[in-house]
Amino acid sequence: MLLRTARSLTGNPSDAEDLLQTALTKTFVAWERIQDHRALDGYVRRALVNTRTSQWRKRKVDEFACDVVPEPEPLPPGEDPAEQQALRDAMWRAVMRLPARQRAMVVLRYYEDLSEVQTAEVLGVSVGTVKSAVSRALGKLRDDPELGVVRS
């Protein structure tokens, strides 16, 4: 229950564990001062919130005030990031629909940027097998209906 509270305060499981450990340590140090041990759960929760607030206040700020707000470079026409991401997602889904052997060869050749010889060595097949399988896989990708919709 306390770990769940710490996770909701930090948003990161590792940071939540560290936060909870720090709060429990502070509770242990203050054990003699705690008068009502039945309210211990609330005490630890308050220690969690206070510790997280202190961490937040002590964080290093990498932003500095300036007179002029820098504007990002305008995107060239036709380079909408959302469209590019949609194309990458559609391409990955199409690659995942390939048979396992063709998918492995396409990933090694084009995502991992291995040569045909290196791909053949990794998979233990001939270079000719890599060439023909990649050619068939690229043909399937060209004919994929989802990619046709995204390219249009």
C-alpha positions in Angstrom: 0.0 0.0 0.0 2.8 2.4 0.9 4.7 1.5 -2.3 1.7 2.3 -4.4 1.5 5.7 -2.8 5.2 6.2 -3.5 4.7 5.2 -7.1 1.9 7.6 -7.5 4.2 10.4 -6.1 7.2 9.6 -8.3 5.8 7.9 -11.4 8.9 5.6 -11.5 9.1 2.2 -9.7 12.8 2.6 -8.8 12.4 6.1 -7.5 9.3 5.0 -5.6 11.3 2.3 -3.8 14.0 4.8 -2.9 11.4 7.3 -1.7 9.7 4.6 0.5 13.0 3.5 2.0 13.9 7.1 2.9 10.4 7.7 4.4 10.7 4.5 6.5 14.2 5.5 7.7 12.8 8.9 8.8 10.0 7.1 10.6 12.4 4.8 12.4 14.6 7.8 13.5 11.5 9.5 14.8 10.0 6.4 16.5 10.4 7.7 20.0 8.6 10.9 19.2 5.6 9.2 17.7 2.9 9.2 20.4 0.1 7.2 18.7 1.6 4.1 17.0 -1.9 3.3 15.6 -1.5 6.3 13.4 1.8 5.1 12.0 0.4 4.6 8.5 -0.6 8.2 8.2 2.8 9.3 9.7 4.6 7.3 7.0 2.4 8.7 4.3 3.1 12.2 5.4 6.8 11.4 5.5 6.5 10.2 1.9 4.9 13.4 0.7 7.3 15.6 2.7 10.3 13.7 1.4 9.1 13.9 -2.2 8.4 17.6 -1.8 11.9 18.2 -0.5 13.4 16.2 -3.4 11.3 18.2 -5.9 12.5 21.5 -4.3 16.2 20.4 -4.4 16.1 19.3 -8.0 18.6 20.9 -10.4 16.9 23.3 -12.8 18.3 23.2 -16.3 16.2 26.0 -17.7 17.2 29.7 -17.4 15.1 32.8 -18.0 16.0 34.8 -21.1 14.8 37.9 -22.8 13.8 36.2 -26.1 12.1 32.9 -26.3 13.9 30.8 -28.9 11.6 29.5 -31.6 12.0 26.0 -33.0 13.1 25.7 -36.7 10.1 25.5 -38.9 9.5 22.0 -40.4 10.1 21.7 -44.1 6.8 21.2 -46.1 5.6 17.6 -46.1 7.5 16.6 -43.0 4.7 16.4 -40.4 6.1 14.4 -37.4 2.7 12.8 -36.8 2.6 11.5 -40.4 6.1 10.3 -40.1 5.3 8.4 -36.9 2.2 6.9 -38.5 4.3 5.7 -41.4 6.9 4.1 -39.0 4.1 2.4 -37.0 2.4 1.1 -40.2 5.8 -0.1 -41.5 6.5 -2.0 -38.2 3.1 -3.6 -38.2 3.7 -4.7 -41.8 7.1 -6.1 -40.9 5.6 -8.0 -38.0 3.1 -9.7 -40.4 6.0 -11.2 -42.5 7.0 -14.8 -41.9 9.5 -15.2 -39.1 12.5 -15.9 -41.4 11.8 -13.0 -43.8 11.1 -10.7 -40.8 14.5 -11.7 -39.3 16.3 -10.9 -42.5 14.6 -7.6 -43.1 15.3 -6.5 -39.5 18.9 -7.5 -39.7 19.4 -5.9 -43.1 17.5 -2.6 -42.7 16.9 -2.0 -39.0 20.3 -3.3 -37.8 22.0 -2.2 -41.0 24.0 -5.4 -41.6 25.3 -6.3 -45.0 23.9 -9.4 -46.9 27.1 -11.3 -45.9 26.7 -10.4 -42.3 23.0 -11.3 -42.3 23.8 -14.6 -43.9 26.5 -15.3 -41.2 24.2 -14.4 -38.3 21.4 -16.6 -39.6 23.6 -19.4 -40.9 22.3 -19.3 -44.4 23.8 -18.5 -47.8 24.0 -15.0 -49.2 21.7 -16.0 -52.1 19.1 -17.1 -49.5 19.3 -13.7 -47.9 19.0 -11.9 -51.2 15.9 -13.9 -52.4 14.1 -13.8 -49.0 14.7 -10.1 -48.6 13.5 -9.5 -52.2 10.3 -11.5 -51.5 9.8 -9.7 -48.2 10.2 -6.3 -49.8 7.6 -7.3 -52.4 5.2 -8.2 -49.7 5.8 -4.9 -48.0 5.2 -3.0 -51.2 1.9 -4.8 -51.7 0.8 -4.4 -48.1 -2.6 -2.6 -48.1 -2.0 -0.7 -44.9 1.2 0.8 -46.2 -0.5 1.8 -49.5 -3.1 3.8 -47.5 -0.3 5.6 -45.5 1.8 6.4 -48.6 -1.2 7.9 -50.4 
